[in-house]
């Protein structure tokens, strides 16, 4: 079985090398769309390509966040040109977690023909106060998972059926496949994979600087795309409103936001670190290009603001 993955990334220099090296211990090929990064992400990806890893990097300079429009045709290209059986649609903060590649292959062979697959999304929260140097590997190794998701979600694994359904597209957020723009509520079959066989370790927050940059650029890029659905990227909008009101992210707030990620702020539950579970997911990898990351949240936001102004 041939397994591939795709992702769209923007300014993920703190985690991109870890993302690539870890997930390549599982998949056979990784296609990454560099969505106009300028924090060192592009340089790190170029170094990984030069190293000879099985990745391809596509540059996309659009300011707006056009995730479905970019990842949908790319998934079809990978299925067709790379002869993939399945394509995992990932974000840079997601890490495939499983007992072994053989186990994953066996589970995927049982996905009924004509169906896409869904991988459980498992939230991990790092020790925000225990890594003053913000070492990427140390951050991820300190992370513990929640005992239960506040809002159970899955991420899609696209099957070869995608080649037979030209109107279908990967939904915003990569949580499923929709049959078409005209009939998004029509049935589109997905098979949920068991969490003991495969899951996605999701580490959306690594530190306050990273989160500030992610929230501001993410929300402004969402607005620039002029989406009509107000619930899309609502978690970025809520956090952006907090920053705009003059608030800063403390360790307690980082813990609360990570625990309740993708849950409306009005429905947040209290944070109880004592219940979090040690369940390591990161492969034994060594990073080589952390020195290529550059710029803090402020300089990154200045550069993005300039792009918006020039546009």
N, C-alpha and C positions, 0 to 999 in steps of 0.2 A: 504493500500500500504506500502511495506517495502522499505525504501531508505537507501542505504549504501554509503560509500565513501572510497577512497583509496588515499594514497599519498606516495611519496618517499621523504625523507628529509635528509639533511646533514648539521650539524652545524647550527641549527636554534634556538639556546637556547634563543635568544632575543624575539622570537615570538611563539614558539611551544606550550606553554601552552595556550596562547590566541587563537591560531588556533584550538586546540582540544576543549576547552570549548565552544567557539562560535559555531563551526560547529556541535557539538553534541546537540545544541538547535534545530537543523534542522533534521539531519540524525539519524537513529536508531543504526548504528554501523559504526566504523571508523577503517580501517586497515592502519597501518603506517609501511613503510619499513625504518628502521634507517640505512642509507647508510654510516656506518662507522663514526658516529659522535664522536667528542672528546672535545666538548665545554660545556658540561653539558646537551645537548639535551637528551642523553641516560638516564641520571639520572632523568630528569624531566619526561620523558615518563614512566620510571619505577614507579615513585611516582604516576602518574595518573592511571596506571594499578592497583597498590596496593589500590588506593582509591576506586576502583570498577567501574570505568567508562567503558562504553561499547566500549572498544578499544582493539585491538591486535597489538602487536609490533613484527615485523620480522627484524632480524639483517642481513645485507648484507655487507660483508667486501670488495667487489670489489672496486678497485681504480677508474677505468673508469666509466663514466656516462652511464649506460645501462638502461635508463628509459623505452623504449618500451619493452625490453626483461624481465624486472621485473614486470611492471604493467599489461602487457597483460595477463599472466597466473594468476596473482592475481585477476584480475577482473572476470575471469571465475570461479575461486574458490569461490569468494564471491557470485556470481550469483547462483552457484550450491549449496554450503554448507550453505550459509546464507539465501537462498531462496529470494534474493533481486529482486525487480522489476527493479530497476535502480541502477547503481553505478556511483557516481560523481567521476571524476578523477581530483584530486586537487594538488596544490602545497601549501607549508606551508605559503605562503604570500597571500592566497586567502580565502575569507570569503563569504559564501552564504548570499545573501541579498534578502529579500522578505517581503511582507506584513504579511504572515502567512504560517504555514505548510499546512493548509487546501487549501490555494490558490495554493501552489506548487503541492499538490496532484491532484487538479483539472486540472491544466495545463498538468501534465504528463499523466493523463488518456486520454487526447486528442491526444497524440503522436500516429500517425498511426502504426498499428501493423507491426513489421519487421523493424522499423526505430530506429536509435539512436537519441538522442536529443543534441542540442547545446545551451549553456548558454552564454549570452553576457558577455564580459570581460570589466570591468569598472575600469579605472585607478584612484587611489587615491594618493594624494601627501601630506605628513605630513608637519607640521611646523618644519622645520629642526633646526631653531634657537631658538625655544620656549620651549625646553624640555631638559635642560642641564643634567638631571639625566638619560635620556633615559629610562624613565618609559614606558613599552610596551603598557599599556592601554592608558596612556596619549598620546603617539605617535599616536596611531590609532584613538583616539577620536579627535585629532587635524587635521586629514587628510580631505581634500576636494577633490571632484571628478572634473575631467575635463568636460567642457561643451560638448565636442565632442572628440571622440577618434581620435588620429592622424592616426591610422591604425586600423579600426574596426576588432576585432577578437572575436572568441568564444572558449569555452572549452567544451569538449565532456562529455556527460552523456551516459554511455553504457547501452543498453537495453538487454533484455533476448535473443534477436536475436544473440548475441555474442556466445551463447552456440551452435547455429546451424551453425556457420561459423568458423570452426576450423583454417582456414588460415588467418582470419582477425586479425588485431593487432591495438593497440592504437598507434597513430603516435607520433613521437618525439615532445615534447611540449604539448601533450594531447589536441590538437586542433581538432582532428577528428579521425575516425576509417578508416583505409585502408583495402581493401578487401584481399590483399595478397602482399607478397614481389615481386612475379613475375608479378602481374598486379595491381600496385598501383594506376593507373589512371582509373581503371574500376569504374563504378558507385557504390557508397555505400551510401544509403539514410540516410539523417539526417534531423531532423525537428528543425528549429530555434524557441526557446522559446521567448515569449515577455519580454522585459526588465522590464516592469512595474509589471510583475508577479514574475520574478526571475532574478538575475544577480550575477556575481562574483565580489565582491569588491577586487581589486588587488592592493596590497601595496608592490611593489617590492623593494623600497628603504626606509630604516628607519633612517639610519645615515651613516656617512662616513666610520666608522670602519666596520660596517656590510657589506656595499657595497664592500669595498676593499677585504674582505675575500671571499665574494660570487663570485666576478669577477675572482680572481686569482685561487681559487680552482675549480670553475666551468669550466673555460677555460682549465686548465691543465687536469681536469678529462675528458673533451670532447676530448682533444688530445689523452689521454691515451686509450680512447675507439676506436680510429682509424676510425672515421666516414669518409666516402668518400665524402659526400655532404658538400661542403665548406660553404653553407649558414646556416647550422645548428648552432645555438648558436652564430650567428655573433655579436650580441650585447655584449656578453661577450668578444669576440675577440677584438672588437673595444675599449672597456673600458680597457682591459688588455694592449693593445698597449699604451694607455695614461699613465697608471701606469708605464709601462716599460720605458717610455721616461722620467720618473722622475716627472710627474705631480701628484698633490694631489687634492682630491675632496673638493671644497669649497661649501658653501651653494648654491651659484648661479648655480654651476655645478650640484649639486644634484637635484635642481629644473628642470634644463634643461634635465637631463637624465631621470628623472621620467616622465616629460611631454612627452618626445619623446621615451619612452621605446618601444623596438621592431621595431623602425624605423631606417634605416641606417643613420649614422651621417651626410652624405652628404645631406640628406633630412630633417634635423631638422628644426622646426619652432621656432620662438621666444617665450619665456615664458611670459605669462601675468597673474600674480596671481590674478588680479582684476576680471578675468572671472571665476575663480574656484567657485564651488558651494558647499555650506554646505548641506550635505545629509548623516547624520550619518548612520552607518551600524552595529556597534558593539553591541552585546547583552549585557545585564547587568550581567557581570561576575566579579568574584573576583579571583585573582591569589594567589596561595599558595606557589609556588616553585621557585620564581625568584632567591632566594639565591643559588640555585643549578647551575646556570650558572657560567662559569669561563673561564678565558682567553680572551685576546684581539686579534685583527686581526693578530698581529705579531706572537704571540705564536701559534695561530691556523695554520698559514701558515707554521711555522717551523715544526710542527708535520706532516702536509701533505707532505711537502718536504721530510721529513725522510721516510715516507711511499713510495713515488715515488722512492727514492734512493734504498731502500731495495728491491723494486719490480724489 
